[in-house]
Amino acid sequence: MYLMSLFLYTSLLLLLFTTKGIYYCFRLTHHCLTAKRIVEDSILRRVTIMSGDNSVNIRKVAGELQKLKAAYDANKDEEAVSVLTSIKRYMIFFPTFLNPTAQSPTRKEELMLAREVLELGVLVGAKRRDLDMCELYFNQLQLYYTDVDPSELPESPLCLKTVGLNLVRLLVTSHIAQFHSELERIPHDVHASNIYIRFAVLLERYLMEGSYHKLLNSRKNVPSSEYIPLVEMLDDTVRKEVADCIPHSYKKLSVVAAQKIMMMNSLEEVLAIGKNNQWSLSDDKQYFLFNKATETDKFIIER
């Protein structure tokens, strides 16, 4: 043991005098701190399991949850992500975490805290346009909505808001079959009565009908600000589909008409889409010219 310590000490001294010595020392320090945290977490887990006392973790999560709410309300999304990571270090020790049906002396407190943390995780993910984050947190959260008796854990005021966000996420990712599967979980009377679910249902209807103008206008009627980023992502998807269809529908299309069709805010945005899709421009840059149109094409829109 003594020789090993001496060897490590000597190696560190040698590293300090090399060009990359400082870099490797920082790396070694980082790994040591990471290992220290893992050991501390392991000890905390064992103590919690052996003693059955989860009060320390409850207090830690409750305290971090207040920081998370503050960051979320202040629109500090990256700070919120950092706090979420910190919270999960303690929440993982909850016997009910990822298994809400498990028994625990602090079961009610664990369920309430974990559910609220996961709900905020979904909302933060939506604001950041992070679809993977939304999916991860919602999949964990859904267990708290479906596997816990309402008499034990009253319905959260954020429940249908997060469920609606998940439905919109499924539309953005073109998982239409899963959208309908998730919709079947929700009582039919809620489809029309709740603003969040009704909004998602309307978006899906517009998609199926091909009512792209209604879909692109839906941003004006979002039920809450968290929906705006996802609706904008859906708008981008729809505009891409429309842009893919244009060369097969027109031989010649004015830039102004293209702006109206795709409901873009400026001609510059339309020109950018044309450039990305390698559309040819007329010499006066007023028209898009397409060579892919077939003999059956009938429309030539010039204004």
DOKERO-752564 format. One record per residue: x, y, z of N, C-alpha, C in turn; residue in one letter. Coordinates in steps of 0.1 Angstrom, whole numbers, plus 5000, padded with zeros to 4 digits. Layout:
<sites>
XYZXYZXYZA...
</sites>
This chain:
<sites>
500849885000500050005000500950135000M502050125008502950245009503550264996Y504050154989504750164976503850214966L502550174966501550224956501350374958M501250414970501050564973502250644968S503450584971504650654967504750664951L504350554945504350554930503450654925F502250664930501250764925501750904927L502350934939502851064942503951104933Y504851014930505951034921505451064907T504450984903503851004889503251134888S502551184898501951314898502951424896L504051414904505151514903505751514889L505951404883506451394869505551454859L504251434861503251484852503251644852L503451694864503451844866504451914857L505551834854506651904847506651864832F505551814827505351784813504451884807T504451894794503551984787502051964790T501751834790500351794792500051764807K500951794815500851754829499651814836G499451944834498352014841497051964836I496951934822495751884817495351754823Y496351664824496051524830495751534845Y496351634851496051654866494551694868C494151784859492751824859491851704857F492251624847491451504843491351414855R492451394862492551304873491751354885L491751484887490951544898489551524895T489151544882487751534878487251394881H488051294877487651154879487551114894H488551174902488451144916487251204922C486851324918485651384924484351304920L484351264907483251184903483151054910T484350984913484350864920483850884935A484351004940483951034954482351054955K481851124945480351144945479651004944R480150914935479550784934479550704947I480750714954480850644966479850704977V479750834977478850904986477450864984E477050864971475750824967475450674971D476450594969476250454973476050434988S476850504996476750505010475450555015I474950665008473650725012472550625009L472650554997471650464994471550345004R472750295008472750185018472250225031R472650345035472150395048470650415048V470150465037468650485035467950355036T468450255028467850125028467850055041I469050065048469149995061468350055072M468250185072467550255082466150275080S465750275067464350295063463950445064G464950525067464750675069465050745056D464050795049464250865036464051015038N463951055051463651205053464751295048S465951255048467051345042466851365028V466551265020466251275006465051355003N464051335011462751415010463051565011I463851595021464151745024465051795012R465951715007466851754996466051784984K465151694980464351704968463351824970V462751844981461851954984462552084982A463852094987464552214986464952244972G465452144965465852154951464652194942E463452134946462252164938461952314938L462152384949461952524950462852594940Q464152554939465052614930464652584916K464052474913463652434900462452524896L461552544905460352634902460852774899K461752824907462252954905462952974892A463752874888464452884875463452874863A462452794865461452774855460652904853Y460152964864459353084863460153204858D461553194860462353304855462853274840A462353164834462753134821464253104819N464853054830466253014830466252864827K466052824815465852684811467152594814D468252654810469452574812469752554827E469452654835469652634850468652534855E467452534849466452434853466852294850A467552274838468052144835469052094845V469952194849470952154859470352114872S469352184876468652154889467952024888V467351994876466751864874467751744876L468951764871469951664872470351644886T470451754894470751744908469651674916S468451704913467251644920467251494918I467551454906467451304903468451224911K469551294915470551224924469951184937R468951264942468351224955467051154953Y466351184942465051124940465250974936M466350934931466550794928466550704940I466750764952466650684964465250664969F464250734963462950704967462550564963F462050484972461550344969460450354958P459750454958458550464948459050524935T460250574933460650634921460750524910F460150544899460050454888459150334891L458750324903457750214907456850274917N455850354913454950424922454050334930P454050204927453250114935453950054947T455250084948456050034959455650104972A455850024983455450074996456650145003Q456350255011457450325017456850405029S457550425040457050505051456750645047P457450695037457250835032456650835018T455850735015455250715002454550834996R453650895004452851014999453751124995K454751165004455651275001456451244988E456951114987457751084976456951094963E455751044963454851054951454551194947L454251284956453951424954455151494948M456251474954457451544950457951494936L458051364934458451304922457551354910A456251344912455351384901455551524897R455751614907455851754903457251784896E458251714901459551724894459451674880V458851564877458751504864457851594855L456851654861455951744853456751864848E457551924857458352034853459451994843L459851874844460851824834460251824820G458951784819458251784806458151924801V457752014810457552154806458852224802L459852194809461152254805461652194792V461452064790461752004777461052074765G459752104767458952164757459452304754A459752384764460252514762461652514754K462452414757463752404750463652334736R462452294732462252214720463052084720R463252034732463951904733462951794734D462651734722461651624722462051504730L463351474730463851354737463651374752D463851494757463651524771462251514774M461351574766459951564768459451414769C459951334760459551194760460051114772E461351144776461851074788461151104800L460851234803460151274815458751234815Y458051234803456651204803456451054805F457350974799457250824801457450784816N458250854823458350834838457150884845Q456751004841455551064847454250994846L454050924834452850864831452450754841Q453550694847453250594858452550654870L452850774873452150844884450750884881Y450450894868449050924864448150804863Y448850684859448050564856448050464867T449150454875449350344884449050374899D448750504902448450544915446950574917V446350524927444950544929444650694932D443650754925443450904928443050934942P442550834950442250854964443550874972S444650824967445950834974446650954969E446550984956447351094950446351164941L445751274946444751354939445351394925P444551414915444951454902445751584902E446851594895447651714895446951814886S447051944890446552054881447352054868P448551994867449351994855449151874846L448251784851448151654844447751664829C446651724826446151734813447051824804L447651924811448652004803449751934798K450351844806451551764802451051654792T449851594794449351494785449151554771V448551674771448351744758449651774751G450651814759452051844753452551714747L452351604754452851474748452151444735N450851464735450151444722450651524711L450951654713451551744703452851694699V453651644709455051594706454851474696R453951394698453751274689453351314675L452651424674452251484661453551534654L454351604662455651664656456551554651V456551444658457451334654456751234644T455551264640454751184631454451044636S454251034649453850904655452250914657H451550904645450150924645449450804652I449850684650449250564656449350574671A450550614676450750624691449850744696Q449750844688448850964692447450914695F446950824686445550774688445550674700H446550604702446650504713446650584726S447350694727447450774739446050844741E445450884730444250964731443150864737L443150744734442150644739442250624754E443350664760443550654775442750764782R442350864774441750984780440250974778I439450994789437950984787437451074776P436551024768436151084756435551224758H434851244769434251374772435351484774D436551444778437651534780438151584767V438051514756438551554743438051694739H436851714742436251844738436251954749A436151904762436051994773437252054778S438451984776439652034782440452114771N440952234774441652314763442852254758I443652174766444852114762444651994753Y443751914756443451794748442751834736I441751924737441051974725441952034715R442952114719443952174710444752064703F445151964710445951854703445051784693A443851754696442851684687442651774675V442551904676442351994665443551994656L444751994661445951984653445951864645L445651754651445651624644444651624633E443451684635442451694625442851774613R443551884616444051974605445051894597Y445851814603446851744596446251634587L445251564592444551464585443751514573M443151634575442351704565443251774554E444451794558445351874549445052024550G444452064561444152204563445352274569S446352294560447552344565447452494569Y446652564563446452704567445952714581H444952634584444452624598445452584608K446252484604447352444612448452544615L448752614604449752724606449252844613L447952854614447352964622447152924636N447252794639446952744653447852804664S448952854660449852914670449253034677R448253094671447553204677446653164688K446353034688445352974698445852874708N447152884710447752784719447252804733V446952694740446352704754447352754764P448652744762449652794771450952814764S451852894770453152934763454052814760S453952704768454752594767454452514753E453252544748452952474735453552544723Y453952674724454352744713455552684706I456652644713457852584707457452454699P456652374705456252244698455352274685L454452374687453652404675454452464664V455452544668456452594658457152484651E457552384658458252264652457252194643M456052184646455052124638454852204625L454852344627454652434615455852404606D457052394611458252364602458052234595D457552134601457352004595456252024583T455252094586454152114576454652194564V455452304567455952384557456952304548R457652214554458552124546457752034537K456651984542455851894533455251974522E454752094525454252184514455252214504V456452254509457552284500457952164491A457852044496458151924488457151904477D455851954480454851934470454852034459C455352154462455252274452455952234439I457152184438457652154425456852054416P456051974423455151884415453851944412H453552064416452252124414452352244405S453552304404453652424396454852424387Y454652484375455752504366456452634369K455652734373456152864376455352924388K455952974398455353024410456053144414L455253254416455853374421456353364435S457353434439457853434452456753484462V456053584458454953634466453853524468V453553454458452553344459453053234469A454353204467454953104476454853144490A455053274493455053324506453653304512Q452553334504451253314509450853174511K451353084502451052944503451652884516I452852924519453552874531453352954543M452653064541452353164552453653204560M454653244552455853294557455753444561M456653484570456553624574457253724565N458153674556458853764548459353684535S459553764524460053704512461453644514L462253704523463553644525463453504530E462553474539462353334544461953244533E461153294523460753204512461953184503V462753284501463953264492464853164499L464953174512465853084519465352934517A464052914518463552784516463752734502I463552834492463852794478465352754476G466252824483467652794481467952664487K467352634499467652504505467052384497N465952414490465352304481465952314467N466852404464467452414451466452444440Q465552534444464552584434465252684425W464952684412465552784403464752914403S465553024402464853154402464953214389L463953294385463953364372465053474373S465353524361466453624361466053744369D464853784370464453904378464153864393D464353734396464253684410462853704415K461853704406460453724411459653594410Q460253484404459553364402460453244405Y459853134410460453004411460052934398F461052864392460852784380461152644383L460252554379460352414382460352324370F461252234369461352144358460752004360N460351984373459851854377458351834374K457751944370456251944368455951854356A454851774356454551684346453551754336T453251684325452351734315450951764320E450551694331449251704337449051824346T450251894349450152014357449352124350D448452184358447552284352447752424357K448552434368448552564375449852644372F449652764368450752854367450352984375I450953004386450553114395451553224394I451253334389452253444387452053554397E450953554405450853674414450053624426R
</sites>
